[in-house]
């Protein structure tokens, strides 16, 4: 898969910003955000739900968890930058985060 040009990434980012609940940031050829959940169990439930989606997509996030916070960085390492998969996973993660925080 070929990485997006700067202009293509910016356009996809603008669409993501219009649709997403999370405060995504575009920097260094990657997408970044952080979610804060009510507690550790809610954060882990979110991560488990994302893991299933990511595995189906064969596209896995760079992420970390500390108690109720989940930090995420998305990029396509094989392509050396952002691809459509990163934006697709970002949108899926955003939907899952909304669902997780309502449970």
GIURJO-V234371 format. One record per residue. N is the residue number from 1. RES is the residue in three letters. SS is DSSP state (helix for helix, strand for strand, loop for the rest). PSI is psi in whole degrees, 0 to 359 (* if undefined). D_LAST is the distance of its C-alpha to the last C-alpha in Angstrom with 1 decimal. Layout:
n=N res=RES ss=SS psi=PSI d_last=D_LAST
n=N res=RES ss=SS psi=PSI d_last=D_LAST
This chain:
n=1 res=UNK ss=loop psi=137 d_last=36.1
n=2 res=UNK ss=loop psi=140 d_last=37.6
n=3 res=UNK ss=loop psi=155 d_last=36.0
n=4 res=UNK ss=loop psi=151 d_last=35.7
n=5 res=UNK ss=loop psi=166 d_last=38.3
n=6 res=UNK ss=helix psi=317 d_last=37.4
n=7 res=UNK ss=helix psi=316 d_last=37.6
n=8 res=UNK ss=helix psi=317 d_last=35.4
n=9 res=UNK ss=helix psi=320 d_last=32.7
n=10 res=UNK ss=helix psi=319 d_last=32.9
n=11 res=UNK ss=helix psi=315 d_last=32.7
n=12 res=UNK ss=helix psi=323 d_last=29.6
n=13 res=UNK ss=helix psi=318 d_last=28.1
n=14 res=UNK ss=helix psi=319 d_last=28.8
n=15 res=UNK ss=helix psi=315 d_last=27.1
n=16 res=UNK ss=helix psi=315 d_last=24.0
n=17 res=UNK ss=helix psi=325 d_last=24.1
n=18 res=UNK ss=helix psi=330 d_last=24.3
n=19 res=UNK ss=helix psi=335 d_last=21.3
n=20 res=UNK ss=loop psi=153 d_last=18.9
n=21 res=UNK ss=loop psi=327 d_last=16.5
n=22 res=UNK ss=loop psi=151 d_last=17.3
n=23 res=UNK ss=loop psi=74 d_last=20.7
n=24 res=UNK ss=loop psi=146 d_last=22.5
n=25 res=UNK ss=strand psi=144 d_last=26.0
n=26 res=UNK ss=strand psi=116 d_last=28.9
n=27 res=UNK ss=strand psi=145 d_last=31.3
n=28 res=UNK ss=loop psi=48 d_last=33.6
n=29 res=UNK ss=loop psi=36 d_last=33.0
n=30 res=UNK ss=strand psi=163 d_last=29.3
n=31 res=UNK ss=strand psi=139 d_last=25.9
n=32 res=UNK ss=strand psi=145 d_last=24.0
n=33 res=UNK ss=strand psi=171 d_last=20.8
n=34 res=UNK ss=strand psi=136 d_last=18.5
n=35 res=UNK ss=strand psi=146 d_last=14.8
n=36 res=UNK ss=strand psi=123 d_last=13.7
n=37 res=UNK ss=loop psi=176 d_last=10.2
n=38 res=UNK ss=loop psi=324 d_last=9.6
n=39 res=UNK ss=loop psi=180 d_last=11.2
n=40 res=UNK ss=helix psi=317 d_last=12.8
n=41 res=UNK ss=helix psi=320 d_last=10.6
n=42 res=UNK ss=helix psi=320 d_last=7.8
n=43 res=UNK ss=helix psi=317 d_last=10.9
n=44 res=UNK ss=helix psi=324 d_last=12.4
n=45 res=UNK ss=helix psi=319 d_last=9.7
n=46 res=UNK ss=helix psi=312 d_last=10.3
n=47 res=UNK ss=helix psi=321 d_last=13.9
n=48 res=UNK ss=helix psi=320 d_last=14.2
n=49 res=UNK ss=helix psi=318 d_last=12.9
n=50 res=UNK ss=helix psi=321 d_last=15.4
n=51 res=UNK ss=helix psi=320 d_last=18.0
n=52 res=UNK ss=helix psi=317 d_last=18.1
n=53 res=UNK ss=helix psi=313 d_last=18.7
n=54 res=UNK ss=helix psi=322 d_last=21.1
n=55 res=UNK ss=helix psi=318 d_last=23.0
n=56 res=UNK ss=helix psi=323 d_last=23.5
n=57 res=UNK ss=helix psi=345 d_last=24.8
n=58 res=UNK ss=loop psi=44 d_last=26.8
n=59 res=UNK ss=loop psi=113 d_last=25.8
n=60 res=UNK ss=loop psi=138 d_last=24.2
n=61 res=UNK ss=loop psi=156 d_last=22.9
n=62 res=UNK ss=strand psi=118 d_last=24.5
n=63 res=UNK ss=strand psi=165 d_last=21.7
n=64 res=UNK ss=strand psi=159 d_last=21.2
n=65 res=UNK ss=strand psi=131 d_last=18.6
n=66 res=UNK ss=strand psi=112 d_last=19.4
n=67 res=UNK ss=loop psi=258 d_last=17.0
n=68 res=UNK ss=loop psi=7 d_last=14.0
n=69 res=UNK ss=strand psi=139 d_last=16.0
n=70 res=UNK ss=strand psi=118 d_last=16.5
n=71 res=UNK ss=strand psi=136 d_last=19.9
n=72 res=UNK ss=strand psi=140 d_last=20.9
n=73 res=UNK ss=strand psi=126 d_last=24.4
n=74 res=UNK ss=strand psi=130 d_last=25.2
n=75 res=UNK ss=loop psi=160 d_last=28.8
n=76 res=UNK ss=strand psi=100 d_last=30.8
n=77 res=UNK ss=loop psi=317 d_last=33.1
n=78 res=UNK ss=loop psi=329 d_last=35.4
n=79 res=UNK ss=loop psi=347 d_last=36.0
n=80 res=UNK ss=loop psi=27 d_last=36.4
n=81 res=UNK ss=strand psi=199 d_last=34.0
n=82 res=UNK ss=loop psi=143 d_last=31.4
n=83 res=UNK ss=loop psi=175 d_last=31.2
n=84 res=UNK ss=helix psi=329 d_last=29.4
n=85 res=UNK ss=helix psi=323 d_last=27.1
n=86 res=UNK ss=helix psi=317 d_last=25.8
n=87 res=UNK ss=helix psi=326 d_last=24.9
n=88 res=UNK ss=helix psi=316 d_last=23.4
n=89 res=UNK ss=helix psi=322 d_last=21.2
n=90 res=UNK ss=helix psi=316 d_last=20.3
n=91 res=UNK ss=helix psi=320 d_last=19.2
n=92 res=UNK ss=helix psi=316 d_last=17.1
n=93 res=UNK ss=helix psi=320 d_last=15.5
n=94 res=UNK ss=helix psi=315 d_last=14.8
n=95 res=UNK ss=helix psi=317 d_last=13.0
n=96 res=UNK ss=helix psi=324 d_last=10.9
n=97 res=UNK ss=helix psi=319 d_last=10.2
n=98 res=UNK ss=helix psi=313 d_last=9.1
n=99 res=UNK ss=helix psi=317 d_last=6.7
n=100 res=UNK ss=helix psi=323 d_last=5.4
n=101 res=UNK ss=helix psi=347 d_last=5.5
n=102 res=UNK ss=helix psi=350 d_last=3.8
n=103 res=UNK ss=loop psi=* d_last=0.0
